[in-house]
Amino acid sequence: MAEGKRIDFTFSELTSDLTGSIERIYEMCFNQKPSKQAKETMLTYIKKQKHEKKEKQPRLLTDFHISEKDVVFDEYRKMFLSSFS
C-alpha cells in the first residue's frame, strides 16, 4: 500500500459486511482479492465464531494467509499508538 495511505471503516460497515470489508483491505493493501482458500477460511472462522461466543477471539495472521511482513503499519502506529508504547 502506498506510504501515507490509510484505510478507514465505520463499525457498521465492518459488522454489516465483514467479508466484503476484508476483501477491500486485500485489494487496497495487496492489490488483489483474497484467494479462494483464504476466503473459505474466513467464512469458516466467522461461522464458527457466531456459534462460539467467547471473550477472547484469538486470530493468527496465518489464518488469513498473510505474514507479519505484510502488515507493517508504522504510520498507523505513529499516528494512533505512540502514546501506548
NUMILUM-601628 format. One record per residue: chain; residue number from 1; residue in three letters; y, x, z of N, C-alpha, C, O, CB in turn. Coordinates in Angstrom, 3 decimals, padded with zeros to 6 digits, m for minus. Glycine has a CB too. Layout:
BEGIN
 chain   n res     n.py     n.px     n.pz    ca.py    ca.px    ca.pz     c.py     c.px     c.pz     o.py     o.px     o.pz    cb.py    cb.px    cb.pz
     A NUM ALA        Y        X        Z        Y        X        Z        Y        X        Z        Y        X        Z        Y        X        Z
...
//
This chain:
BEGIN
 chain   n res     n.py     n.px     n.pz    ca.py    ca.px    ca.pz     c.py     c.px     c.pz     o.py     o.px     o.pz    cb.py    cb.px    cb.pz
     A   1 MET m001.161  000.841  000.000  000.000  000.000  000.000  001.235  000.895  000.000  001.238  001.957  000.623 m000.008 m000.962  001.211
     A   2 ALA  002.242  000.480 m000.673  003.454  001.281 m000.790  004.106  001.489  000.575  004.115  000.598  001.424  004.442  000.616 m001.752
     A   3 GLU  004.648  002.684  000.759  005.319  003.006  002.015  006.501  002.054  002.218  007.226  001.736  001.275  005.795  004.489  002.027
     A   4 GLY  006.680  001.612  003.448  007.780  000.713  003.751  007.476 m000.749  003.491  008.286 m001.616  003.819  008.964  001.105  002.968
     A   5 LYS  006.327 m001.035  002.909  005.956 m002.416  002.623  005.143 m002.939  003.797  004.366 m002.193  004.393  005.152 m002.529  001.286
     A   6 ARG  005.314 m004.209  004.136  004.523 m004.777  005.211  004.071 m006.174  004.827  004.596 m006.784  003.895  005.321 m004.803  006.523
     A   7 ILE  003.102 m006.659  005.553  002.542 m007.980  005.296  002.851 m008.861  006.492  002.573 m008.482  007.629  001.004 m007.909  005.028
     A   8 ASP  003.414 m010.013  006.253  003.707 m010.960  007.322  002.975 m012.269  007.059  002.963 m012.775  005.936  005.230 m011.202  007.445
     A   9 PHE  002.369 m012.806  008.104  001.712 m014.105  008.053  002.176 m014.904  009.257  002.370 m014.348  010.339  000.153 m013.963  008.030
     A  10 THR  002.352 m016.196  009.076  002.579 m017.043  010.237  001.212 m017.381  010.822  000.202 m017.353  010.119  003.387 m018.344  009.861
     A  11 PHE  001.191 m017.694  012.092 m000.070 m018.036  012.740 m000.738 m019.214  012.036 m001.957 m019.231  011.863  000.159 m018.363  014.222
     A  12 SER  000.059 m020.189  011.635 m000.512 m021.364  010.968 m001.140 m021.003  009.623 m002.129 m021.618  009.227  000.564 m022.429  010.766
     A  13 GLU m000.585 m020.019  008.915 m001.189 m019.573  007.651 m002.555 m018.952  007.912 m003.523 m019.232  007.205 m000.269 m018.557  006.929
     A  14 LEU m002.618 m018.108  008.935 m003.884 m017.448  009.250 m004.943 m018.452  009.675 m006.087 m018.374  009.226 m003.683 m016.411  010.348
     A  15 THR m004.577 m019.387  010.529 m005.578 m020.323  011.042 m005.995 m021.364  010.019 m007.128 m021.844  010.053 m005.053 m021.013  012.266
     A  16 SER m005.098 m021.721  009.113 m005.460 m022.744  008.122 m006.262 m022.179  006.955 m007.020 m022.906  006.313 m004.209 m023.413  007.593
     A  17 ASP m006.101 m020.887  006.678 m006.824 m020.277  005.550 m007.102 m018.809  005.856 m006.527 m017.910  005.243 m006.010 m020.412  004.226
     A  18 LEU m007.987 m018.589  006.808 m008.269 m017.228  007.247 m008.837 m016.370  006.118 m008.372 m015.250  005.907 m009.237 m017.250  008.415
     A  19 THR m009.824 m016.872  005.395 m010.412 m016.057  004.322 m009.403 m015.805  003.210 m009.379 m014.717  002.635 m011.661 m016.740  003.750
     A  20 GLY m008.577 m016.788  002.901 m007.540 m016.594  001.891 m006.531 m015.543  002.336 m006.073 m014.735  001.528 m006.828 m017.914  001.599
     A  21 SER m006.188 m015.556  003.614 m005.264 m014.558  004.155 m005.866 m013.162  004.081 m005.177 m012.203  003.732 m004.897 m014.896  005.603
     A  22 ILE m007.140 m013.047  004.407 m007.816 m011.744  004.335 m007.864 m011.263  002.889 m007.668 m010.077  002.623 m009.252 m011.831  004.924
     A  23 GLU m008.120 m012.166  001.963 m008.117 m011.785  000.545 m006.739 m011.277  000.127 m006.641 m010.304 m000.620 m008.534 m012.981 m000.339
     A  24 ARG m005.678 m011.923  000.598 m004.314 m011.460  000.277 m004.063 m010.068  000.836 m003.410 m009.248  000.192 m003.262 m012.441  000.831
     A  25 ILE m004.580 m009.796  002.034 m004.425 m008.467  002.628 m005.138 m007.434  001.772 m004.575 m006.375  001.495 m004.973 m008.441  004.073
     A  26 TYR m006.365 m007.718  001.346 m007.096 m006.803  000.467 m006.299 m006.532 m000.803 m006.169 m005.385 m001.228 m008.483 m007.378  000.115
     A  27 GLU m005.766 m007.596 m001.408 m005.026 m007.441 m002.665 m003.764 m006.610 m002.464 m003.437 m005.761 m003.293 m004.662 m008.814 m003.244
     A  28 MET m003.058 m006.855 m001.366 m001.801 m006.143 m001.134 m002.038 m004.689 m000.711 m001.293 m003.797 m001.115 m000.979 m006.867 m000.067
     A  29 CYS m003.065 m004.452  000.096 m003.311 m003.100  000.613 m004.166 m002.251 m000.324 m003.910 m001.059 m000.493 m003.983 m003.184  001.965
     A  30 PHE m005.164 m002.855 m000.924 m006.139 m002.092 m001.699 m006.128 m002.423 m003.180 m006.885 m001.840 m003.956 m007.506 m002.326 m001.155
     A  31 ASN m005.258 m003.370 m003.582 m005.134 m003.763 m004.975 m006.468 m004.246 m005.552 m006.801 m003.976 m006.706 m004.603 m002.602 m005.794
     A  32 GLN m007.216 m004.965 m004.720 m008.499 m005.519 m005.160 m008.877 m006.682 m004.265 m008.335 m006.840 m003.171 m009.610 m004.439 m005.146
     A  33 LYS m009.798 m007.484 m004.730 m010.342 m008.565 m003.915 m011.503 m008.005 m003.105 m012.122 m007.023 m003.515 m010.799 m009.777 m004.799
     A  34 PRO m011.812 m008.619 m001.951 m012.978 m008.144 m001.198 m014.244 m008.335 m002.025 m014.350 m009.268 m002.821 m013.101 m008.888  000.157
     A  35 SER m015.192 m007.441 m001.822 m016.453 m007.549 m002.549 m017.188 m008.821 m002.127 m016.867 m009.422 m001.101 m017.338 m006.301 m002.301
     A  36 LYS m018.157 m009.217 m002.912 m018.964 m010.400 m002.591 m019.622 m010.202 m001.229 m019.664 m011.126 m000.417 m020.043 m010.662 m003.693
     A  37 GLN m020.136 m009.001 m000.978 m020.789 m008.710  000.297 m019.795 m008.804  001.456 m020.125 m009.356  002.505 m021.430 m007.314  000.261
     A  38 ALA m018.593 m008.276  001.279 m017.575 m008.339  002.332 m017.188 m009.787  002.617 m017.025 m010.176  003.774 m016.327 m007.522  001.931
     A  39 LYS m017.043 m010.575  001.570 m016.678 m011.982  001.738 m017.786 m012.751  002.455 m017.508 m013.567  003.334 m016.385 m012.626  000.375
     A  40 GLU m019.037 m012.493  002.084 m020.166 m013.146  002.758 m020.213 m012.754  004.230 m020.493 m013.590  005.088 m021.497 m012.778  002.069
     A  41 THR m019.938 m011.484  004.523 m019.919 m011.008  005.904 m018.815 m011.714  006.682 m019.032 m012.145  007.815 m019.721 m009.477  005.954
     A  42 MET m017.633 m011.835  006.081 m016.523 m012.533  006.730 m016.893 m013.975  007.041 m016.707 m014.446  008.163 m015.274 m012.490  005.846
     A  43 LEU m017.420 m014.674  006.036 m017.754 m016.087  006.209 m018.834 m016.281  007.276 m018.762 m017.212  008.077 m018.219 m016.686  004.879
     A  44 THR m019.832 m015.396  007.279 m020.886 m015.467  008.287 m020.304 m015.244  009.672 m020.624 m015.967  010.616 m021.989 m014.436  007.999
     A  45 TYR m019.451 m014.240  009.786 m018.820 m013.935  011.068 m017.983 m015.115  011.559 m018.080 m015.501  012.724 m017.944 m012.679  010.947
     A  46 ILE m017.168 m015.684  010.683 m016.291 m016.796  011.052 m017.122 m018.001  011.485 m016.817 m018.650  012.485 m015.364 m017.177  009.873
     A  47 LYS m018.162 m018.288  010.732 m019.027 m019.421  011.072 m019.686 m019.206  012.436 m019.745 m020.125  013.252 m020.106 m019.624  009.984
     A  48 LYS m020.175 m017.999  012.678 m020.825 m017.688  013.946 m019.832 m017.810  015.096 m020.174 m018.354  016.147 m021.432 m016.275  013.911
     A  49 GLN m018.610 m017.314  014.917 m017.609 m017.352  015.978 m017.182 m018.772  016.317 m016.810 m019.045  017.458 m016.400 m016.540  015.578
     A  50 LYS m017.229 m019.675  015.355 m016.877 m021.072  015.643 m017.878 m021.681  016.620 m017.522 m022.548  017.419 m016.830 m021.904  014.337
     A  51 HIS m019.135 m021.226  016.557 m020.179 m021.756  017.433 m020.257 m021.013  018.755 m020.723 m021.572  019.748 m021.518 m021.695  016.741
     A  52 GLU m019.820 m019.792  018.786 m019.906 m018.967  019.988 m018.506 m018.645  020.493 m017.961 m017.588  020.177 m020.695 m017.666  019.709
     A  53 LYS m017.931 m019.534  021.261 m016.601 m019.286  021.810 m016.726 m018.219  022.895 m017.503 m018.367  023.838 m015.963 m020.603  022.380
     A  54 LYS m015.970 m017.170  022.753 m016.011 m016.056  023.688 m014.588 m015.661  024.023 m013.657 m015.943  023.269 m016.802 m014.855  023.105
     A  55 GLU m014.429 m015.005  025.160 m013.109 m014.484  025.477 m012.779 m013.320  024.560 m011.682 m013.251  024.006 m013.032 m014.052  026.947
     A  56 LYS m013.722 m012.409  024.401 m013.507 m011.250  023.535 m014.288 m011.460  022.245 m015.407 m011.972  022.256 m013.941 m009.923  024.243
     A  57 GLN m013.697 m011.068  021.164 m014.360 m011.163  019.867 m014.344 m009.788  019.228 m013.504 m009.504  018.373 m013.671 m012.220  018.944
     A  58 PRO m015.272 m008.932  019.641 m015.253 m007.559  019.102 m015.493 m007.540  017.597 m016.333 m008.267  017.067 m016.312 m006.697  019.802
     A  59 ARG m014.735 m006.695  016.939 m014.877 m006.526  015.491 m014.869 m005.040  015.187 m014.204 m004.255  015.863 m013.737 m007.264  014.710
     A  60 LEU m015.594 m004.677  014.192 m015.606 m003.302  013.716 m015.019 m003.273  012.319 m015.169 m004.230  011.560 m017.040 m002.710  013.730
     A  61 LEU m014.354 m002.185  011.975 m013.830 m002.049  010.614 m014.955 m002.155  009.596 m014.777 m002.710  008.511 m013.089 m000.711  010.448
     A  62 THR m016.104 m001.623  009.954 m017.237 m001.654  009.021 m017.706 m003.082  008.745 m018.347 m003.330  007.724 m018.398 m000.827  009.574
     A  63 ASP m017.394 m004.029  009.646 m017.738 m005.430  009.384 m017.036 m005.931  008.123 m017.513 m006.849  007.456 m017.359 m006.316  010.590
     A  64 PHE m015.890 m005.312  007.805 m015.109 m005.732  006.649 m015.112 m004.681  005.546 m014.307 m004.724  004.615 m013.685 m006.033  007.067
     A  65 HIS m016.043 m003.734  005.676 m016.242 m002.701  004.653 m014.990 m001.863  004.412 m014.661 m001.529  003.274 m016.677 m003.342  003.351
     A  66 ILE m014.298 m001.527  005.501 m013.157 m000.631  005.418 m013.305  000.456  006.479 m014.043  000.293  007.451 m011.822 m001.408  005.597
     A  67 SER m012.616  001.534  006.286 m012.697  002.653  007.220 m011.363  002.816  007.942 m010.364  002.201  007.570 m013.081  003.961  006.483
     A  68 GLU m011.360  003.648  008.975 m010.126  003.901  009.710 m009.057  004.485  008.790 m007.868  004.216  008.956 m010.390  004.848  010.885
     A  69 LYS m009.490  005.278  007.831 m008.559  005.873  006.864 m007.836  004.784  006.059 m006.689  004.966  005.651 m009.312  006.828  005.909
     A  70 ASP m008.517  003.651  005.834 m007.928  002.568  005.049 m006.848  001.797  005.801 m006.058  001.081  005.185 m009.005  001.616  004.614
     A  71 VAL m006.805  001.934  007.107 m005.883  001.116  007.892 m004.939  001.961  008.753 m004.782  001.709  009.947 m006.666  000.164  008.776
     A  72 VAL m004.335  002.932  008.150 m003.347  003.743  008.842 m002.009  003.025  008.729 m001.391  002.996  007.665 m003.273  005.196  008.252
     A  73 PHE m001.577  002.452  009.836 m000.351  001.665  009.829  000.717  002.372  010.662  001.235  001.807  011.625 m000.610  000.238  010.369
     A  74 ASP  001.039  003.602  010.288  002.015  004.368  011.043  003.360  003.656  011.150  003.965  003.628  012.222  002.203  005.720  010.409
     A  75 GLU  003.824  003.088  010.054  005.123  002.406  010.066  005.095  001.216  011.025  006.052  000.986  011.766  005.503  001.936  008.642
     A  76 TYR  004.008  000.469  011.009  003.862 m000.669  011.925  003.869 m000.187  013.375  004.550 m000.754  014.229  002.555 m001.450  011.625
     A  77 ARG  003.100  000.870  013.634  003.047  001.409  014.999  004.434  001.863  015.458  004.835  001.601  016.592  002.052  002.587  015.076
     A  78 LYS  005.153  002.534  014.581  006.505  002.987  014.935  007.415  001.806  015.211  008.219  001.835  016.143  007.098  003.853  013.814
     A  79 MET  007.286  000.762  014.395  008.177 m000.373  014.492  007.864 m001.269  015.691  008.779 m001.722  016.377  008.110 m001.173  013.227
     A  80 PHE  006.581 m001.527  015.949  006.222 m002.532  016.929  005.494 m002.016  018.169  005.520 m002.675  019.209  005.391 m003.538  016.281
     A  81 LEU  004.853 m000.870  018.084  004.030 m000.425  019.198  004.546  000.810  019.909  003.910  001.283  020.850  002.666 m000.164  018.720
     A  82 SER  005.662  001.338  019.493  006.150  002.583  020.084  006.415  002.427  021.581  006.281  003.400  022.322  007.424  003.040  019.373
     A  83 SER  006.781  001.248  022.041  007.042  001.047  023.463  005.758  001.003  024.288  005.809  001.083  025.515  007.824 m000.233  023.668
     A  84 PHE  004.595  000.874  023.617  003.317  000.817  024.328  002.619  002.161  024.351  001.571  002.287  024.984  002.410 m000.215  023.696
     A  85 SER  003.155  003.166  023.689  002.498  004.473  023.609  002.568  005.207  024.922  002.064  006.325  025.031  003.122  005.317  022.521
//
